[in-house]
Amino acid sequence: MTELRTTALHDRHEALGASFTDFGGWLMPVRYTSDLAEHHAVRTAAGLFDISHMAEFLVEGPDAGAFLDYALAGRLSALVDDQAKYSLLLDADGGIVDDVIVYRHHADRLMVVANAGNRDAVAAAFTDRSAGYDVTIDDATDRIALIAVQGPASQAILEATPQIGAPRTPYDELKYYRMTHADFTPAGEDAVPMHIGRTGYTGEDGFELYIRASAAPELWDALLAAGAPRGLVPAGLAARDTLRLEAGMPLYGHELSLDIVPAQAGLGRVVAADKPEFVGKRALAAVVAPDAPVLVGLVAEGRRAGRAGYVVLDEAGETVGEITSGALSPTLGHPIAMAFVTPTSSALDTQLFIDVRGTRIPAIVTALPFYQRAR
């Protein structure tokens, strides 16, 4: 068996009493106290997440933008400095290899953040697709730690952390999917540069902090100390999953896979179909089968939630789809799920049923996301 990898913060998680799980080949904290407490903390105050298992690729060189335009489905050459963009890495058949976030540092240097479990697939695709482009691709995953502060109190917590210097762009001026930069100064050491993205995977305001791995433990401690009076708690993957589900955000291996093309997952807008060329373009130009399943949201009554793999039925009892993610929503108080269903069953307000261990649970097709924060 392959030994699971650990992040630079593993000792901190153990000291906090975390329970762990295998996630993408990494031993990651699934919870510290309770899933519900951590979920509610993010919705009402803030949660602190170690997401250092995510993979980071630095793409550098005069052809960096052109290369990513070819390698990914979006138009990344249009980014401006310190802007971020969600995109997709497709295979030649239009299937989704991974979903990624791209940050532009400057025209000749961009950073691609990929899912932990797809690191090798992304690395191989980038190597193959870089032929003919004047770029270098550096897998910096092992050198970078990534910590997320998510929730309505997240900005106040960063501002209250004395070891974090003034950001280049003030937080009040930093827009969603933009990045700023600041120094973090560990005790008795020189300042360490840090990139701060106003991005996240919870549906709340929040920040993702990229820093040298060796400095991550002190940054974690500093954030917890500054955030504790403001309701900050460490949060694990279980809370992260229910938070992203409420926000209607897809998870690779559930809503996204090589067998799904972007339009089926409601991500057709992510594809810059008018680009001259990109991997998967020709396949996406073909007509998708009229009966190809599409992603929808489902809301049910009661307390029994559909889970990944549960069958979705129509009123006649015929199978029309399958749940990809589901839970009893901690915020909304009723079961929610995402599912792929046949197009004829996908219209809003369609009455469907989830087969929960032999019991048919009524569910209504609803728009995503299930939850949106007040702005």
N, C-alpha and C positions, 0 to 999 in steps of 0.2 A: 504493500500500500504506500502511496505517496504521502509524505509527511505534510500536514497542513502548514501553511505559512502564517506568520503572525505579524502584526503591525508594530511600529515603534511605540505604540501606546498599550501594548498587551499587559505589561505589569500594572499600569494604572487601572485597567479593567478588572484584573484579578483582585487588586486591593479594594475595589468598590463592590466586590461580590457578584460580578456579572456571571450570567449563564452564557455558554458559548454554543455556536453552531458552525458547521461547515458551509461556507458561502463562497462559491467560485474558487474553491481551493484554498481559502483563507479561514482561519479560526477567528470568528467575529462575535462580538457580544450581541446576543439576541434580546436580552433584557437585564436590567440591574435590580429593579424592584418589582413593578407590575406593568404589564403592557398598557393597561388603561391609564395608570398614573402618568406614564411617560408620554402617552398620546395626548392626554388632556393638558399636560404642561406645555407642549408645543403649541397647542391651540390658544392657550390663555397667557402664557409667559414665554418660555423658551426651552428648547432641548439642545443638548450638546451631543453630536454624533461623530464617531470616528469612521470616516469613509476612505481611509488610506488604502483600502484594497482596490480602489478604482485605478485604472491604468492611464498614465500620461505619456503622450508622444509629442516631442518637440519637432516641428517641421520647419526647417530653416533653409534659406537660400533664395536667390532671385526668382525662382519659379514656384515658390511656396504656394501662393494663391492659385496659380494655374493648375498646379498638381492637385490641390484639394478640390478644385472645381471638377476635375476629371475623376478623382477617387471617390468623392462623396456626391450625394444627390443634390445638395444645395449649392447656392452661389456664394462661396466663401471668399472669393476675391473682392466682393463688394463690402466686406467688413471694414470698419474704420478702427483705428487704434483703440484698444481697451473695450472693444465690443465683443459680445459672445453670441453664438448662434447654435441652435439645436439642429442636428442633421442626421442623415442615415448613410450607412455604408451598405451598399447593395451588392449582390452577386450578379453574374451575367444574365441570370434568369429573372432579375428584379426582386428576388427574395432578400430579406433583411438579415445581413450579417451581424450588424450591431447598430444601436442608436448612440450617438455621441454628442458632446458639446465641444464646440471649437471656440477658442479665445484667440483674438489677434493681439499680440504684443506690439508688433509693427509689421510693415509690409513683408519683410523677409523672415519673420519669426511668428509662427502660430503654434498653439498648443491644442492637441486633440485629447479629450478625456473620454475613455472608453470603459465599458463594463469589465469587471475583474475576470469573469469567466470567459470573456471573448478576447482577452489580451493577445493570445497567440494568433487567433484568426485575424485580428486587426493588423498585427505586425506583419503577418505573411501577405495580406492583401496590399498593405502600403509598400512593402518591398517589391512586390510584383508590379504594382501600378506606377512606381516611380521611374521606371525605365524611360529614358529620353528627357527627363526633367532635371534641371539643375537644382537639386535639393538634397539635404541630408535628413535622415529620420532617426531620432534618438529616443529610444525607450527609456524614459526617465523615472519610471514607476518606483524603482527601488530607492531613489534618492529623494522623492517627494512624499511628504505626509499631507493628508487632506482632512481638515476638521470643519464640520458644518455647525453653525449656530443658527437655529431656526425658530421663529416665533415672533410675536409682536414686540417682545422686549429685546430682540437681538441687537438692534442698533444701539440702544442704551447700554447694553452689556459691553459691546466693543468700545464705546466711548469711555466707559468706566474702568477699562482694563489699563492700568498705568504703564505696563510694559509695552503697549502698542502705541507707536508714535502717531502723529497726525497723518491721516491719509492724503495722498496726492490730490485726489478729488474728494471733497468733504462728503460724508455719508448723506447729508441732506440733499446733495446735488447728484448723487449716484443713482442712475436709473436702473430699472430691472434689466437683466442681461447685459450689464456693463461691469467693468472691472476697475479697481483702483489698486494702489500700492502703498504699503506702509512698512516701517521697520518694527521688528519685535526684538526687545533686548532682554535676554535671559540674565539672571543674576550673575554678576561678575564676569560677563562675557561681552564680546562685541555685538553690535546690532546685526540682526539677521533679516534680509529682505523677505517680504511676504506679499503674495498676490491675493487680493480679496475680491471675489466675484459676488455680485448681488444675484445669486441664483440659488436653486434648491429643488428639493424633491418632496415637498410636504404640503404645498398649497399656501404656505405662509410666507410673509416677508422673511428674509434671512440672508446669510452670507456663507460662502465657502472659502476657506482659508488654505492656501497652498504655501507650504513652508518646507525648508530643509528638514529631512526626517529626524536628524539628531536633536533639533530644537523643539520637536513636537511635544514631548512630555511636559516641558516647562510652559509651553503655550496652553496646553490642556489645563494644567494646574491654575494658571493665571486667569483663564476664562471662568473656570469653576468658582474661584475665589471672588471674582468681581460679580459673577452672575447669581450666586446663591441668594443674596438679599433681594434679588429681582425675580426669583422663582425658577432660575435655571436648574435643570436636572440632566444628568447623563441619560441618554436614550439609546435603545438598541434597535436591531433590525425588525423586531416585531412591530414596534410603534411606527417605524419608518414605512413598513408595508401598509398598515391601515391608513396612515396619513396620505400616502401617495394614491391609494385606492380611492379615498374620498375625493381627492383632487383630480381623479380621472387620468392619472399619469400611467403610461404603459410600463410594464416590466419585461425585460427580455427573457424569453423562455416561457412566458405566459401569453402576453398580448402580441409579442413580436417574435418572429422566427424566420428561418430560411423558406418556410412554406407559405409565408404571408407577404404580399406586396403592399406597399404603403397605403394605397387607396382603401384596401380592405380594413386597415386599422385606423382609418380616419386621418391619415397623415399625407394625403395627396398634396396638401399645401406646402409640405416640406420640400417637395421635389421641384427643382427649377427645370421644368420640362423643355424650356426654350433654349437651354444651353446647347451649343453645337455637339458636344459629346460628353458622356460620362458613363461609367460602367453601369449597365442595367438599362440604359436609355431605350435601346431597341426593343427589349422585352416589355418595358412599360408601355411602349407605343401600341402593342398588340391589345386587342379587345379582351378584357377580363371576362371570363365565363359568367353568364347572367345569373347562375345559381351559386357563384362563389360567396362564401359566408362573409359577413361584415360585422364589425365590432359595435356593440351597443351597451348601454347601461341598463341594468335591471334593478328595480326597487320592489321589495316584498314587505308584507306585514309580519307581525309576530316577532319571534326571537331566533328562529332557525334559519341560518344563512347557507346559501349554496357555496360550495367550495370548488376549487379548480378540478375539472374532470367530471363534475356533475352534469347530467343530461338536462337539456331544455326541451320542453314539449309545447305543442300548440294545443288549442282547445279540444281538438279531436284525439289528443293523446299521441300524435305523431312526433318523432324526434326531429327538431328543427335546429338544434345547436348544442353548444357545450360551454359551460362556465370556464373562464380562464383565471379569474381572481374573484374572491368573494369573502365577505366578513359581516358580522354585526357591527354596524358603524358606531364607534364610540361617541362621535359628535352628534349624529343625527338620531341615534336610538332605534334604528330599524335596519334590517338586512339590505345590503347593497352588493352588486356583483357586476363584473364586466363579462361579456360572453360573445362568442361568434355565433351568429344565427343566419339562416337563409334570408336573402333580401325580402322575400314576401312576408317575413315575420319581423322586419326591422323598423317599421314605422313607429313614430312616437305614440305612446298610449296603447300599443297593441297588448292584449292580454295573453300572457304566456304562463308556463308553469315550470318550476324547478323540481326535478326528482331528487328529493333529499332522503336517501336511504329508504326508498319505496313509498314515501309520502309526497303527494303533489302539492307544492307550495305555490300559491298564486303570486305572479310577479308582473309588473308593468314595465314596458320599454320606456326609458327616460333618457333625456339628453345628458351628456357628460359636460362638465364634471358634476359630481353629486354635491360638492361643497365648494363655495367660493368665499374667501375672506372679505370682510368689509374693507373698503378702500377709503 
